[in-house]
Amino acid sequence: MDIPALSTMMAMERVTTNVSFALMSKVLDTAASTSEAMIEMMDAAAAIPGLGENIDIVV
C-alpha cells in the first residue's frame, strides 16, 4: 500500500472516531437530562402521603 492511500485511510478513520465520540457525548448528555427529569417526576408523584396504603374491596 502506498503512503498517500494509507494517510487518507488513517485520516478517514480519525474522523469516524471523532464523530463517534461526539455522538456518544450527545447521547450521554441526553440520558443524563432524561434521568434528571424522571427523578423529578418520581419525586413529584411521591408528594401525596398515604397514597395507595389502603384498598377498599366490595364483595
N, CA, C, O and CB atoms as a CASP TS submission, in Angstrom:
PFRMAT TS
TARGET T0000
AUTHOR 0000-0000-0000
METHOD Language model
MODEL 1
PARENT N/A
ATOM      1  N   MET     1       0.856  -1.174   0.000  1.00  0.00           N
ATOM      2  CA  MET     1       0.000   0.000   0.000  1.00  0.00           C
ATOM      3  C   MET     1       0.899   1.234   0.000  1.00  0.00           C
ATOM      4  O   MET     1       1.916   1.281   0.692  1.00  0.00           O
ATOM      5  CB  MET     1      -0.972   0.000   1.230  1.00  0.00           C
ATOM      6  N   ASP     2       0.514   2.201  -0.767  1.00  0.00           N
ATOM      7  CA  ASP     2       1.339   3.404  -0.851  1.00  0.00           C
ATOM      8  C   ASP     2       1.002   4.364   0.300  1.00  0.00           C
ATOM      9  O   ASP     2      -0.061   4.270   0.914  1.00  0.00           O
ATOM     10  CB  ASP     2       1.136   4.106  -2.218  1.00  0.00           C
ATOM     11  N   ILE     3       1.916   5.271   0.571  1.00  0.00           N
ATOM     12  CA  ILE     3       1.819   6.188   1.707  1.00  0.00           C
ATOM     13  C   ILE     3       0.625   7.139   1.596  1.00  0.00           C
ATOM     14  O   ILE     3      -0.062   7.329   2.600  1.00  0.00           O
ATOM     15  CB  ILE     3       3.099   6.991   1.827  1.00  0.00           C
ATOM     16  N   PRO     4       0.336   7.743   0.452  1.00  0.00           N
ATOM     17  CA  PRO     4      -0.826   8.650   0.379  1.00  0.00           C
ATOM     18  C   PRO     4      -2.157   7.937   0.676  1.00  0.00           C
ATOM     19  O   PRO     4      -3.027   8.491   1.348  1.00  0.00           O
ATOM     20  CB  PRO     4      -0.893   9.294  -1.010  1.00  0.00           C
ATOM     21  N   ALA     5      -2.300   6.728   0.178  1.00  0.00           N
ATOM     22  CA  ALA     5      -3.537   5.985   0.436  1.00  0.00           C
ATOM     23  C   ALA     5      -3.651   5.634   1.912  1.00  0.00           C
ATOM     24  O   ALA     5      -4.736   5.710   2.489  1.00  0.00           O
ATOM     25  CB  ALA     5      -3.592   4.704  -0.421  1.00  0.00           C
ATOM     26  N   LEU     6      -2.542   5.252   2.521  1.00  0.00           N
ATOM     27  CA  LEU     6      -2.538   4.937   3.947  1.00  0.00           C
ATOM     28  C   LEU     6      -2.875   6.177   4.779  1.00  0.00           C
ATOM     29  O   LEU     6      -3.636   6.099   5.743  1.00  0.00           O
ATOM     30  CB  LEU     6      -1.170   4.371   4.366  1.00  0.00           C
ATOM     31  N   SER     7      -2.305   7.310   4.400  1.00  0.00           N
ATOM     32  CA  SER     7      -2.580   8.556   5.099  1.00  0.00           C
ATOM     33  C   SER     7      -4.056   8.939   4.998  1.00  0.00           C
ATOM     34  O   SER     7      -4.660   9.368   5.981  1.00  0.00           O
ATOM     35  CB  SER     7      -1.709   9.676   4.539  1.00  0.00           C
ATOM     36  N   THR     8      -4.624   8.782   3.823  1.00  0.00           N
ATOM     37  CA  THR     8      -6.037   9.091   3.616  1.00  0.00           C
ATOM     38  C   THR     8      -6.915   8.168   4.445  1.00  0.00           C
ATOM     39  O   THR     8      -7.882   8.615   5.060  1.00  0.00           O
ATOM     40  CB  THR     8      -6.402   8.978   2.133  1.00  0.00           C
ATOM     41  N   MET     9      -6.588   6.902   4.463  1.00  0.00           N
ATOM     42  CA  MET     9      -7.355   5.927   5.224  1.00  0.00           C
ATOM     43  C   MET     9      -7.284   6.241   6.726  1.00  0.00           C
ATOM     44  O   MET     9      -8.294   6.157   7.425  1.00  0.00           O
ATOM     45  CB  MET     9      -6.837   4.501   4.944  1.00  0.00           C
ATOM     46  N   MET    10      -6.111   6.594   7.212  1.00  0.00           N
ATOM     47  CA  MET    10      -5.953   6.914   8.623  1.00  0.00           C
ATOM     48  C   MET    10      -6.725   8.187   8.991  1.00  0.00           C
ATOM     49  O   MET    10      -7.311   8.275  10.070  1.00  0.00           O
ATOM     50  CB  MET    10      -4.466   7.078   8.964  1.00  0.00           C
ATOM     51  N   ALA    11      -6.721   9.161   8.093  1.00  0.00           N
ATOM     52  CA  ALA    11      -7.457  10.402   8.337  1.00  0.00           C
ATOM     53  C   ALA    11      -8.961  10.126   8.382  1.00  0.00           C
ATOM     54  O   ALA    11      -9.666  10.698   9.214  1.00  0.00           O
ATOM     55  CB  ALA    11      -7.134  11.451   7.246  1.00  0.00           C
ATOM     56  N   MET    12      -9.453   9.268   7.508  1.00  0.00           N
ATOM     57  CA  MET    12     -10.872   8.926   7.498  1.00  0.00           C
ATOM     58  C   MET    12     -11.253   8.187   8.777  1.00  0.00           C
ATOM     59  O   MET    12     -12.326   8.428   9.329  1.00  0.00           O
ATOM     60  CB  MET    12     -11.214   8.071   6.267  1.00  0.00           C
ATOM     61  N   GLU    13     -10.399   7.302   9.251  1.00  0.00           N
ATOM     62  CA  GLU    13     -10.669   6.584  10.494  1.00  0.00           C
ATOM     63  C   GLU    13     -10.670   7.546  11.685  1.00  0.00           C
ATOM     64  O   GLU    13     -11.470   7.396  12.608  1.00  0.00           O
ATOM     65  CB  GLU    13      -9.625   5.469  10.707  1.00  0.00           C
ATOM     66  N   ARG    14      -9.774   8.530  11.660  1.00  0.00           N
ATOM     67  CA  ARG    14      -9.726   9.519  12.735  1.00  0.00           C
ATOM     68  C   ARG    14     -11.011  10.341  12.764  1.00  0.00           C
ATOM     69  O   ARG    14     -11.550  10.610  13.837  1.00  0.00           O
ATOM     70  CB  ARG    14      -8.505  10.441  12.566  1.00  0.00           C
ATOM     71  N   VAL    15     -11.504  10.743  11.588  1.00  0.00           N
ATOM     72  CA  VAL    15     -12.756  11.499  11.505  1.00  0.00           C
ATOM     73  C   VAL    15     -13.916  10.643  12.016  1.00  0.00           C
ATOM     74  O   VAL    15     -14.763  11.122  12.771  1.00  0.00           O
ATOM     75  CB  VAL    15     -13.024  11.963  10.045  1.00  0.00           C
ATOM     76  N   THR    16     -13.949   9.397  11.608  1.00  0.00           N
ATOM     77  CA  THR    16     -15.009   8.498  12.055  1.00  0.00           C
ATOM     78  C   THR    16     -14.988   8.340  13.571  1.00  0.00           C
ATOM     79  O   THR    16     -16.038   8.349  14.215  1.00  0.00           O
ATOM     80  CB  THR    16     -14.868   7.130  11.380  1.00  0.00           C
ATOM     81  N   THR    17     -13.805   8.196  14.136  1.00  0.00           N
ATOM     82  CA  THR    17     -13.671   8.071  15.589  1.00  0.00           C
ATOM     83  C   THR    17     -14.130   9.330  16.288  1.00  0.00           C
ATOM     84  O   THR    17     -14.828   9.254  17.299  1.00  0.00           O
ATOM     85  CB  THR    17     -12.228   7.762  15.971  1.00  0.00           C
ATOM     86  N   ASN    18     -13.753  10.489  15.772  1.00  0.00           N
ATOM     87  CA  ASN    18     -14.167  11.757  16.379  1.00  0.00           C
ATOM     88  C   ASN    18     -15.678  11.946  16.323  1.00  0.00           C
ATOM     89  O   ASN    18     -16.283  12.429  17.280  1.00  0.00           O
ATOM     90  CB  ASN    18     -13.476  12.924  15.684  1.00  0.00           C
ATOM     91  N   VAL    19     -16.285  11.567  15.205  1.00  0.00           N
ATOM     92  CA  VAL    19     -17.740  11.660  15.087  1.00  0.00           C
ATOM     93  C   VAL    19     -18.409  10.710  16.067  1.00  0.00           C
ATOM     94  O   VAL    19     -19.415  11.063  16.682  1.00  0.00           O
ATOM     95  CB  VAL    19     -18.194  11.349  13.646  1.00  0.00           C
ATOM     96  N   SER    20     -17.867   9.518  16.220  1.00  0.00           N
ATOM     97  CA  SER    20     -18.429   8.553  17.164  1.00  0.00           C
ATOM     98  C   SER    20     -18.365   9.083  18.593  1.00  0.00           C
ATOM     99  O   SER    20     -19.329   8.950  19.346  1.00  0.00           O
ATOM    100  CB  SER    20     -17.690   7.216  17.066  1.00  0.00           C
ATOM    101  N   PHE    21     -17.247   9.677  18.967  1.00  0.00           N
ATOM    102  CA  PHE    21     -17.112  10.239  20.305  1.00  0.00           C
ATOM    103  C   PHE    21     -18.077  11.403  20.517  1.00  0.00           C
ATOM    104  O   PHE    21     -18.668  11.526  21.589  1.00  0.00           O
ATOM    105  CB  PHE    21     -15.676  10.699  20.543  1.00  0.00           C
ATOM    106  N   ALA    22     -18.241  12.246  19.521  1.00  0.00           N
ATOM    107  CA  ALA    22     -19.158  13.379  19.640  1.00  0.00           C
ATOM    108  C   ALA    22     -20.600  12.887  19.788  1.00  0.00           C
ATOM    109  O   ALA    22     -21.359  13.412  20.603  1.00  0.00           O
ATOM    110  CB  ALA    22     -19.031  14.310  18.412  1.00  0.00           C
ATOM    111  N   LEU    23     -20.967  11.889  19.005  1.00  0.00           N
ATOM    112  CA  LEU    23     -22.309  11.327  19.092  1.00  0.00           C
ATOM    113  C   LEU    23     -22.544  10.689  20.456  1.00  0.00           C
ATOM    114  O   LEU    23     -23.608  10.870  21.047  1.00  0.00           O
ATOM    115  CB  LEU    23     -22.530  10.299  17.982  1.00  0.00           C
ATOM    116  N   MET    24     -21.567   9.946  20.959  1.00  0.00           N
ATOM    117  CA  MET    24     -21.707   9.319  22.273  1.00  0.00           C
ATOM    118  C   MET    24     -21.831  10.375  23.367  1.00  0.00           C
ATOM    119  O   MET    24     -22.574  10.182  24.329  1.00  0.00           O
ATOM    120  CB  MET    24     -20.511   8.397  22.559  1.00  0.00           C
ATOM    121  N   SER    25     -21.124  11.469  23.234  1.00  0.00           N
ATOM    122  CA  SER    25     -21.227  12.553  24.201  1.00  0.00           C
ATOM    123  C   SER    25     -22.636  13.129  24.219  1.00  0.00           C
ATOM    124  O   SER    25     -23.184  13.396  25.288  1.00  0.00           O
ATOM    125  CB  SER    25     -20.210  13.650  23.886  1.00  0.00           C
ATOM    126  N   LYS    26     -23.223  13.321  23.046  1.00  0.00           N
ATOM    127  CA  LYS    26     -24.596  13.831  22.962  1.00  0.00           C
ATOM    128  C   LYS    26     -25.581  12.831  23.560  1.00  0.00           C
ATOM    129  O   LYS    26     -26.520  13.226  24.251  1.00  0.00           O
ATOM    130  CB  LYS    26     -24.972  14.135  21.498  1.00  0.00           C
ATOM    131  N   VAL    27     -25.376  11.549  23.303  1.00  0.00           N
ATOM    132  CA  VAL    27     -26.252  10.514  23.854  1.00  0.00           C
ATOM    133  C   VAL    27     -26.176  10.510  25.371  1.00  0.00           C
ATOM    134  O   VAL    27     -27.204  10.395  26.039  1.00  0.00           O
ATOM    135  CB  VAL    27     -25.878   9.130  23.299  1.00  0.00           C
ATOM    136  N   LEU    28     -24.978  10.632  25.924  1.00  0.00           N
ATOM    137  CA  LEU    28     -24.820  10.665  27.374  1.00  0.00           C
ATOM    138  C   LEU    28     -25.463  11.905  27.980  1.00  0.00           C
ATOM    139  O   LEU    28     -26.071  11.825  29.047  1.00  0.00           O
ATOM    140  CB  LEU    28     -23.347  10.612  27.744  1.00  0.00           C
ATOM    141  N   ASP    29     -25.338  13.046  27.317  1.00  0.00           N
ATOM    142  CA  ASP    29     -25.984  14.271  27.799  1.00  0.00           C
ATOM    143  C   ASP    29     -27.506  14.122  27.813  1.00  0.00           C
ATOM    144  O   ASP    29     -28.172  14.532  28.764  1.00  0.00           O
ATOM    145  CB  ASP    29     -25.580  15.470  26.922  1.00  0.00           C
ATOM    146  N   THR    30     -28.039  13.535  26.756  1.00  0.00           N
ATOM    147  CA  THR    30     -29.480  13.315  26.667  1.00  0.00           C
ATOM    148  C   THR    30     -29.948  12.348  27.748  1.00  0.00           C
ATOM    149  O   THR    30     -30.987  12.570  28.369  1.00  0.00           O
ATOM    150  CB  THR    30     -29.856  12.783  25.280  1.00  0.00           C
ATOM    151  N   ALA    31     -29.196  11.284  27.976  1.00  0.00           N
ATOM    152  CA  ALA    31     -29.565  10.319  29.006  1.00  0.00           C
ATOM    153  C   ALA    31     -29.524  10.966  30.389  1.00  0.00           C
ATOM    154  O   ALA    31     -30.383  10.688  31.225  1.00  0.00           O
ATOM    155  CB  ALA    31     -28.630   9.100  28.960  1.00  0.00           C
ATOM    156  N   ALA    32     -28.547  11.815  30.633  1.00  0.00           N
ATOM    157  CA  ALA    32     -28.451  12.483  31.928  1.00  0.00           C
ATOM    158  C   ALA    32     -29.638  13.416  32.147  1.00  0.00           C
ATOM    159  O   ALA    32     -30.218  13.427  33.232  1.00  0.00           O
ATOM    160  CB  ALA    32     -27.135  13.266  32.031  1.00  0.00           C
ATOM    161  N   SER    33     -30.003  14.189  31.146  1.00  0.00           N
ATOM    162  CA  SER    33     -31.134  15.113  31.310  1.00  0.00           C
ATOM    163  C   SER    33     -32.445  14.346  31.430  1.00  0.00           C
ATOM    164  O   SER    33     -33.332  14.759  32.177  1.00  0.00           O
ATOM    165  CB  SER    33     -31.205  16.098  30.127  1.00  0.00           C
ATOM    166  N   THR    34     -32.583  13.245  30.712  1.00  0.00           N
ATOM    167  CA  THR    34     -33.792  12.432  30.813  1.00  0.00           C
ATOM    168  C   THR    34     -33.910  11.813  32.198  1.00  0.00           C
ATOM    169  O   THR    34     -34.997  11.779  32.775  1.00  0.00           O
ATOM    170  CB  THR    34     -33.795  11.335  29.743  1.00  0.00           C
ATOM    171  N   SER    35     -32.800  11.327  32.730  1.00  0.00           N
ATOM    172  CA  SER    35     -32.856  10.719  34.061  1.00  0.00           C
ATOM    173  C   SER    35     -33.152  11.766  35.132  1.00  0.00           C
ATOM    174  O   SER    35     -33.858  11.472  36.096  1.00  0.00           O
ATOM    175  CB  SER    35     -31.536  10.002  34.377  1.00  0.00           C
ATOM    176  N   GLU    36     -32.626  12.979  34.982  1.00  0.00           N
ATOM    177  CA  GLU    36     -32.942  14.048  35.934  1.00  0.00           C
ATOM    178  C   GLU    36     -34.433  14.381  35.893  1.00  0.00           C
ATOM    179  O   GLU    36     -35.054  14.576  36.938  1.00  0.00           O
ATOM    180  CB  GLU    36     -32.106  15.310  35.631  1.00  0.00           C
ATOM    181  N   ALA    37     -35.001  14.448  34.707  1.00  0.00           N
ATOM    182  CA  ALA    37     -36.429  14.734  34.575  1.00  0.00           C
ATOM    183  C   ALA    37     -37.263  13.607  35.176  1.00  0.00           C
ATOM    184  O   ALA    37     -38.291  13.863  35.803  1.00  0.00           O
ATOM    185  CB  ALA    37     -36.804  14.942  33.098  1.00  0.00           C
ATOM    186  N   MET    38     -36.829  12.369  34.990  1.00  0.00           N
ATOM    187  CA  MET    38     -37.553  11.237  35.538  1.00  0.00           C
ATOM    188  C   MET    38     -37.505  11.241  37.072  1.00  0.00           C
ATOM    189  O   MET    38     -38.501  10.926  37.724  1.00  0.00           O
ATOM    190  CB  MET    38     -36.978   9.930  34.991  1.00  0.00           C
ATOM    191  N   ILE    39     -36.362  11.593  37.639  1.00  0.00           N
ATOM    192  CA  ILE    39     -36.241  11.677  39.094  1.00  0.00           C
ATOM    193  C   ILE    39     -37.155  12.764  39.641  1.00  0.00           C
ATOM    194  O   ILE    39     -37.815  12.564  40.660  1.00  0.00           O
ATOM    195  CB  ILE    39     -34.781  11.951  39.504  1.00  0.00           C
ATOM    196  N   GLU    40     -37.200  13.907  38.976  1.00  0.00           N
ATOM    197  CA  GLU    40     -38.091  14.985  39.400  1.00  0.00           C
ATOM    198  C   GLU    40     -39.552  14.552  39.324  1.00  0.00           C
ATOM    199  O   GLU    40     -40.342  14.870  40.213  1.00  0.00           O
ATOM    200  CB  GLU    40     -37.866  16.233  38.539  1.00  0.00           C
ATOM    201  N   MET    41     -39.914  13.826  38.265  1.00  0.00           N
ATOM    202  CA  MET    41     -41.280  13.362  38.099  1.00  0.00           C
ATOM    203  C   MET    41     -41.644  12.360  39.196  1.00  0.00           C
ATOM    204  O   MET    41     -42.757  12.395  39.719  1.00  0.00           O
ATOM    205  CB  MET    41     -41.465  12.732  36.713  1.00  0.00           C
ATOM    206  N   MET    42     -40.717  11.472  39.544  1.00  0.00           N
ATOM    207  CA  MET    42     -40.975  10.490  40.589  1.00  0.00           C
ATOM    208  C   MET    42     -41.111  11.176  41.955  1.00  0.00           C
ATOM    209  O   MET    42     -41.949  10.786  42.768  1.00  0.00           O
ATOM    210  CB  MET    42     -39.851   9.439  40.625  1.00  0.00           C
ATOM    211  N   ASP    43     -40.290  12.191  42.198  1.00  0.00           N
ATOM    212  CA  ASP    43     -40.401  12.936  43.450  1.00  0.00           C
ATOM    213  C   ASP    43     -41.743  13.658  43.540  1.00  0.00           C
ATOM    214  O   ASP    43     -42.343  13.712  44.614  1.00  0.00           O
ATOM    215  CB  ASP    43     -39.251  13.941  43.577  1.00  0.00           C
ATOM    216  N   ALA    44     -42.216  14.209  42.437  1.00  0.00           N
ATOM    217  CA  ALA    44     -43.497  14.907  42.431  1.00  0.00           C
ATOM    218  C   ALA    44     -44.648  13.932  42.662  1.00  0.00           C
ATOM    219  O   ALA    44     -45.633  14.288  43.309  1.00  0.00           O
ATOM    220  CB  ALA    44     -43.692  15.655  41.108  1.00  0.00           C
ATOM    221  N   ALA    45     -44.541  12.716  42.145  1.00  0.00           N
ATOM    222  CA  ALA    45     -45.596  11.732  42.319  1.00  0.00           C
ATOM    223  C   ALA    45     -45.638  11.219  43.755  1.00  0.00           C
ATOM    224  O   ALA    45     -46.698  10.803  44.223  1.00  0.00           O
ATOM    225  CB  ALA    45     -45.401  10.573  41.351  1.00  0.00           C
ATOM    226  N   ALA    46     -44.532  11.240  44.449  1.00  0.00           N
ATOM    227  CA  ALA    46     -44.464  10.737  45.822  1.00  0.00           C
ATOM    228  C   ALA    46     -44.843  11.817  46.837  1.00  0.00           C
ATOM    229  O   ALA    46     -44.688  11.600  48.038  1.00  0.00           O
ATOM    230  CB  ALA    46     -43.059  10.211  46.121  1.00  0.00           C
ATOM    231  N   ALA    47     -45.331  12.961  46.389  1.00  0.00           N
ATOM    232  CA  ALA    47     -45.624  14.078  47.278  1.00  0.00           C
ATOM    233  C   ALA    47     -46.938  13.905  48.043  1.00  0.00           C
ATOM    234  O   ALA    47     -47.205  14.668  48.971  1.00  0.00           O
ATOM    235  CB  ALA    47     -45.667  15.355  46.484  1.00  0.00           C
ATOM    236  N   ILE    48     -47.762  12.922  47.676  1.00  0.00           N
ATOM    237  CA  ILE    48     -49.038  12.710  48.359  1.00  0.00           C
ATOM    238  C   ILE    48     -48.841  11.605  49.398  1.00  0.00           C
ATOM    239  O   ILE    48     -48.756  10.430  49.038  1.00  0.00           O
ATOM    240  CB  ILE    48     -50.180  12.337  47.339  1.00  0.00           C
ATOM    241  N   PRO    49     -48.767  11.967  50.680  1.00  0.00           N
ATOM    242  CA  PRO    49     -48.534  10.949  51.708  1.00  0.00           C
ATOM    243  C   PRO    49     -49.749  10.038  51.879  1.00  0.00           C
ATOM    244  O   PRO    49     -50.893  10.491  51.834  1.00  0.00           O
ATOM    245  CB  PRO    49     -48.190  11.615  53.044  1.00  0.00           C
ATOM    246  N   GLY    50     -49.485   8.766  52.073  1.00  0.00           N
ATOM    247  CA  GLY    50     -50.552   7.792  52.316  1.00  0.00           C
ATOM    248  C   GLY    50     -51.240   7.279  51.078  1.00  0.00           C
ATOM    249  O   GLY    50     -52.137   6.441  51.174  1.00  0.00           O
ATOM    250  N   LEU    51     -50.847   7.755  49.924  1.00  0.00           N
ATOM    251  CA  LEU    51     -51.499   7.327  48.684  1.00  0.00           C
ATOM    252  C   LEU    51     -51.175   5.862  48.415  1.00  0.00           C
ATOM    253  O   LEU    51     -50.006   5.478  48.371  1.00  0.00           O
ATOM    254  CB  LEU    51     -51.053   8.212  47.486  1.00  0.00           C
ATOM    255  N   GLY    52     -52.197   5.057  48.239  1.00  0.00           N
ATOM    256  CA  GLY    52     -52.019   3.646  47.914  1.00  0.00           C
ATOM    257  C   GLY    52     -51.840   2.742  49.108  1.00  0.00           C
ATOM    258  O   GLY    52     -51.556   1.557  48.929  1.00  0.00           O
ATOM    259  N   GLU    53     -51.995   3.253  50.337  1.00  0.00           N
ATOM    260  CA  GLU    53     -51.832   2.404  51.512  1.00  0.00           C
ATOM    261  C   GLU    53     -53.061   1.550  51.786  1.00  0.00           C
ATOM    262  O   GLU    53     -52.935   0.447  52.316  1.00  0.00           O
ATOM    263  CB  GLU    53     -51.524   3.250  52.721  1.00  0.00           C
ATOM    264  N   ASN    54     -54.234   2.033  51.438  1.00  0.00           N
ATOM    265  CA  ASN    54     -55.473   1.323  51.713  1.00  0.00           C
ATOM    266  C   ASN    54     -56.196   0.987  50.410  1.00  0.00           C
ATOM    267  O   ASN    54     -56.194   1.765  49.456  1.00  0.00           O
ATOM    268  CB  ASN    54     -56.380   2.157  52.631  1.00  0.00           C
ATOM    269  N   ILE    55     -56.819  -0.203  50.400  1.00  0.00           N
ATOM    270  CA  ILE    55     -57.604  -0.631  49.243  1.00  0.00           C
ATOM    271  C   ILE    55     -58.988  -1.040  49.747  1.00  0.00           C
ATOM    272  O   ILE    55     -59.096  -1.883  50.638  1.00  0.00           O
ATOM    273  CB  ILE    55     -56.901  -1.815  48.471  1.00  0.00           C
ATOM    274  N   ASP    56     -60.033  -0.459  49.191  1.00  0.00           N
ATOM    275  CA  ASP    56     -61.399  -0.837  49.555  1.00  0.00           C
ATOM    276  C   ASP    56     -61.875  -1.930  48.599  1.00  0.00           C
ATOM    277  O   ASP    56     -61.869  -1.752  47.381  1.00  0.00           O
ATOM    278  CB  ASP    56     -62.358   0.401  49.513  1.00  0.00           C
ATOM    279  N   ILE    57     -62.285  -3.056  49.168  1.00  0.00           N
ATOM    280  CA  ILE    57     -62.768  -4.180  48.356  1.00  0.00           C
ATOM    281  C   ILE    57     -64.210  -4.451  48.746  1.00  0.00           C
ATOM    282  O   ILE    57     -64.512  -4.631  49.925  1.00  0.00           O
ATOM    283  CB  ILE    57     -61.879  -5.463  48.553  1.00  0.00           C
ATOM    284  N   VAL    58     -65.103  -4.483  47.765  1.00  0.00           N
ATOM    285  CA  VAL    58     -66.506  -4.803  47.996  1.00  0.00           C
ATOM    286  C   VAL    58     -66.774  -6.178  47.405  1.00  0.00           C
ATOM    287  O   VAL    58     -66.510  -6.429  46.229  1.00  0.00           O
ATOM    288  CB  VAL    58     -67.453  -3.723  47.373  1.00  0.00           C
ATOM    289  N   VAL    59     -67.301  -7.060  48.242  1.00  0.00           N
ATOM    290  CA  VAL    59     -67.567  -8.441  47.791  1.00  0.00           C
ATOM    291  C   VAL    59     -69.023  -8.607  47.462  1.00  0.00           C
ATOM    292  O   VAL    59     -69.447  -9.693  47.066  1.00  0.00           O
ATOM    293  CB  VAL    59     -67.150  -9.467  48.858  1.00  0.00           C
TER
END
